[in-house]
Amino acid sequence: MGLGICVFLALFALDAWDPAKTGTERASEVLMHLLPSIVVLALLAVSWRRQWIGGFGFVALAIAYAVMVKFRLDWVAVISGPLLAAGALFFWSSVRGDSRLTQR
């Protein structure tokens, strides 16, 4: 689910591609639009073995985004909803303590 969120957020970087701008301007704008996806990917990498970090991190990102867009329901549902669901799944995985994952 975290990888799906990363890909979805990365799609917004296509909006930054403007052929009228120079190469460095385009690259910097695309990189700026890819930052949310990079943050989610980094959080996913950190929480791969410690699910509780993913739970707190994804819930915090969902709340931060909802505050940032001033709780506009359409954007909160599209972006914060999947982040909140991923956080809930990480919390559930952490509490459940699946022994198959910890044996490796």
DOLUMMI-520547 format. One record per residue: residue in one letter; x, y, z of N, C-alpha, C in turn. Coordinates in steps of 0.001 Angstrom, whole numbers, padded with zeros to 6 digits, always signed. Example, Ala and Ser with C-alpha at 12.3 -4.5 7.8 and 13.67 -1.06 7.14 Angstrom:
A+013190-005690+007800+012300-004500+007800+013200-003300+007800;S+012850-002250+007080+013670-001060+007140+012900+000030+007870;
//
This chain:
M+000823-001177+000000+000000+000000+000000+000876+001253+000000;G+001966+001224+000746+002879+002360+000784+003504+002651-000563;L+003865+001592-001283+004417+001797-002628+003373+002368-003578;G+002146+001929-003436+001064+002482-004259+000858+003963-003995;I+000956+004363-002734+000837+005777-002383+001994+006564-002993;C+003199+005990-002957+004360+006653-003563+004161+006888-005053;V+003692+005871-005750+003469+006001-007189+002382+007029-007473;F+001313+006993-006685+000228+007947-006875+000710+009377-006669;L+001483+009613-005623+001999+010955-005370+003008+011377-006433;A+003768+010422-006954+004741+010737-007999+004059+011170-009295;L+002845+010723-009514+002126+011132-010726+001891+012648-010764;F+001817+013283-009614+001621+014725-009576+002845+015480-010098;A+003995+014823-010158+005193+015465-010692+005077+015689-012192;L+004239+014921-012858+004055+015131-014296+003438+016491-014594;D+002745+017040-013636+002132+018354-013787+003184+019454-013859;A+004367+019215-013333+005412+020231-013291+006203+020324-014587;W+006023+019397-015491+006817+019371-016720+006309+020447-017681;D+007136+021457-017889+006789+022561-018786+007877+022673-019843;P+007566+022364-021116+008600+022397-022155+009160+023799-022416;A+008469+024834-021984+008939+026198-022220+010075+026589-021284;K+010311+025832-020229+011356+026163-019261+012651+025443-019601;T+013736+025934-019007+015031+025304-019242+015109+023962-018514;G+016131+023210-018828+016280+021881-018236+016447+021907-016735;T+017221+022857-016222+017428+022920-014774+016167+023388-014052;E+015419+024296-014657+014160+024727-014042+013166+023576-013988;R+013090+022823-015088+012188+021665-015115+012605+020629-014085;A+013897+020357-014024+014381+019338-013081+014096+019748-011642;S+014306+021007-011328+014054+021439-009947+012565+021387-009612;E+011707+021738-010558+010266+021674-010293+009776+020235-010170;V+010284+019362-011014+009893+017944-010921+010381+017358-009601;L+011613+017697-009200+012135+017204-007927+011302+017721-006756;M+010893+018983-006831+010066+019546-005761+008727+018816-005678;H+008159+018454-006821+006882+017729-006826+007058+016272-006409;L+008284+015755-006519+008541+014374-006097+008872+014255-004611;L+009088+015367-003924+009449+015312-002504+008438+014560-001636;P+007117+014767-001792+006188+013971-000965+006331+012468-001193;S+006549+012089-002430+006726+010673-002720+008022+010140-002112;I+009066+010948-002131+010341+010551-001543+010207+010416-000026;V+009466+011323+000599+009253+011245+002044+008507+009965+002413;V+007459+009653+001642+006687+008431+001915+007551+007196+001688;L+008377+007213+000651+009250+006076+000379+010283+005895+001486;A+010833+007001+001987+011799+006918+003091+011122+006385+004358;L+009917+006858+004629+009175+006359+005792+008873+004874+005648;L+008544+004457+004458+008271+003043+004206+009521+002202+004437;A+010666+002699+004009+011919+001963+004201+012268+001841+005687;V+012049+002918+006438+012354+002891+007874+011404+001955+008611;S+010160+001938+008196+009156+001166+008933+009019-000273+008434;W+009892-000702+007564+009792-002060+007022+009927-003112+008123;R+010847-002885+009055+011049-003830+010156+010398-003378+011464;R+010199-002088+011602+009568-001547+012821+008245-000908+012426;Q+007210-001707+012461+005911-001279+011970+005323-000118+012756;W+005640-000002+014023+005078+001083+014818+005547+002445+014309;I+006760+002510+013751+007231+003763+013157+006365+004123+011950;G+006043+003132+011148+005161+003370+010010+003780+003806+010441;G+003278+003221+011511+001967+003610+012018+001933+005070+012421;F+002895+005464+013241+002944+006868+013669+003244+007801+012496;G+004178+007395+011642+004593+008256+010536+003489+008506+009522;F+002808+007446+009108+001756+007611+008108+000559+008378+008674;V+000223+008139+009934-000866+008896+010549-000467+010369+010672;A+000790+010629+011047+001261+012013+011150+001241+012709+009794;L+001642+011999+008740+001580+012587+007396+000142+012878+006982;A-000776+011983+007323-002185+012199+006980-002733+013431+007689;I-002411+013570+008961-002896+014729+009715-002239+016006+009207;A-000939+015960+008949-000231+017144+008460-000786+017600+007118;Y-001075+016661+006237-001619+017044+004939-003023+017622+005090;A-003824+017042+005953-005184+017557+006160-005140+018978+006705;V-004219+019249+007604-004076+020607+008131-003581+021547+007040;M-002644+021051+006232-002069+021886+005183-003108+022343+004159;V-004056+021463+003825-005090+021830+002841-006343+022351+003524;K-006230+022664+004818-007329+023240+005603-008584+022368+005575;F-008362+021073+005672-009423+020060+005791-010426+020103+004635;R-009946+020426+003425-010816+020337+002247-011113+018857+002014;L-012365+018530+002091-012773+017121+002112-012308+016349+000885;D-012329+016967-000290-011936+016238-001496-010462+015825-001453;W-009576+016746-001068-008160+016408-001020-007820+015548+000193;V-008516+015753+001269-008271+014921+002448-008634+013469+002147;A-009723+013272+001447-010145+011905+001117-009168+011233+000153;V-008638+012000-000787-007774+011422-001824-006360+011164-001319;I-005815+012076-000531-004428+011940-000091-004342+011422+001348;S-005027+012073+002270-004914+011679+003675-005582+010342+003962;G-006624+010016+003232-007316+008746+003445-006409+007538+003282;P-005721+007412+002129-004798+006275+001986-003631+006309+002970;L-003136+007512+003305-002065+007604+004296-002539+007115+005657;L-003750+007498+006029-004323+007064+007301-004569+005553+007308;A-005041+005024+006192-005261+003574+006094-003943+002811+006205;A-002896+003314+005558-001582+002663+005655-001067+002716+007087;G-001258+003848+007752-000846+003947+009155-001591+002963+010032;A-002892+002833+009786-003692+001876+010563-003214+000447+010325;L-002871+000121+009092-002373-001222+008791-001019-001476+009442;F-000166-000459+009470+001114-000621+010162+000909-000818+011651;F-000003-000046+012253-000308-000238+013672-000842-001642+013922;W-001735-002092+013070-002316-003421+013231-001230-004500+013131;S-000329-004326+012168+000755-005281+012013+001683-005260+013217;S+001898-004071+013780+002762-003949+014946+002146-004615+016173;V+000873-004397+016374+000183-004964+017537+000022-006468+017381;R-000260-006892+016170-000480-008311+015897+000796-009114+016124;G+001949-008519+015788+003222-009191+016047+003385-010468+015269;D+003288-010399+013971+003406-011583+013112+004793-012199+013275;S+004848-013414+013779+006112-014070+014064+006847-014462+012786;R+006147-014604+011686+006832-014977+010443+007752-013858+009970;L+007408-012605+010257+008235-011492+009819+009436-011293+010731;T+009311-011625+011975+010401-011378+012917+011406-012520+012962;Q+011135-013668+012359+012048-014786+012392+013187-014648+011407;R+013043-013796+010415+014076-013708+009369+015250-012934+009803;
//
